[in-house]
């Protein structure tokens, strides 16, 4: 999916509420744990700038987290 007009603050709050890891992957194979310390340091905004030009895949460690993420994007 291409993440064009995402509210980064809302997405960040959602990811922080997830119990397991949320992994963002680009089509090039770049990976970022969205709810990890590094993500907090560099900011999700930087990642989403790249994501506007290529597909990003979101994988969740826990099925209930994946469901929350899917509902978030379905409501957009």
C-alpha positions as CSV (number, residue, x, y, z in Angstrom):
1,X,0.0,0.0,0.0
2,X,1.2,3.5,-0.6
3,X,0.8,5.7,2.4
4,X,0.0,9.1,0.9
5,X,-2.0,11.1,3.4
6,X,-1.6,9.5,6.8
7,X,-1.9,11.4,10.1
8,X,1.5,10.4,11.6
9,X,0.5,11.4,15.1
10,X,-2.6,9.2,15.0
11,X,-0.7,6.3,13.5
12,X,2.1,6.7,16.1
13,X,-0.5,6.6,18.9
14,X,-2.0,3.5,17.4
15,X,1.4,1.8,17.1
16,X,2.2,2.6,20.7
17,X,-1.0,0.9,21.8
18,X,-0.1,-2.3,20.1
19,X,1.1,-5.1,22.3
20,X,3.6,-6.6,19.9
21,X,6.0,-5.3,17.4
22,X,4.8,-3.5,14.3
23,X,7.2,-3.8,11.4
24,X,7.2,-1.4,8.4
25,X,8.8,-2.8,5.3
26,X,9.5,-1.2,1.9
27,X,9.5,-3.0,-1.4
28,X,13.3,-2.5,-1.4
29,X,13.5,-4.6,1.8
30,X,14.2,-1.8,4.2
31,X,12.7,-2.5,7.6
32,X,11.8,-0.4,10.6
33,X,10.1,-1.5,13.8
34,X,7.5,1.2,14.1
35,X,7.2,0.9,17.9
36,X,10.9,0.6,18.6
37,X,13.3,3.0,20.2
38,X,15.0,3.8,16.9
39,X,11.7,4.8,15.3
40,X,11.1,7.2,18.2
41,X,14.6,8.7,17.7
42,X,14.4,9.2,13.9
43,X,10.7,9.8,13.7
44,X,8.1,8.0,11.7
45,X,7.7,11.1,9.5
46,X,11.1,10.4,7.8
47,X,10.0,6.9,7.0
48,X,6.7,8.0,5.6
49,X,8.3,10.5,3.3
50,X,10.1,7.6,1.7
51,X,6.9,5.5,1.8
52,X,5.0,8.1,-0.4
53,X,7.1,7.0,-3.4
54,X,7.0,3.2,-2.9
55,X,4.9,0.5,-1.4
56,X,5.1,-0.1,2.3
57,X,4.0,-3.3,4.0
58,X,2.9,-3.4,7.6
59,X,3.3,-6.6,9.5
60,X,2.3,-7.1,13.1
61,X,3.6,-9.7,15.5
62,X,0.2,-10.2,17.0
63,X,-3.0,-10.8,15.0
64,X,-5.0,-8.4,17.2
65,X,-2.5,-5.6,16.4
66,X,-2.8,-6.3,12.7
67,X,-6.5,-6.0,13.0
68,X,-6.2,-2.6,14.6
69,X,-3.8,-1.4,11.9
70,X,-6.2,-2.6,9.1
71,X,-9.2,-0.9,10.8
72,X,-7.1,2.3,11.0
73,X,-6.4,2.3,7.2
74,X,-10.0,1.2,6.4
75,X,-11.4,4.3,8.1
76,X,-9.3,6.7,6.0
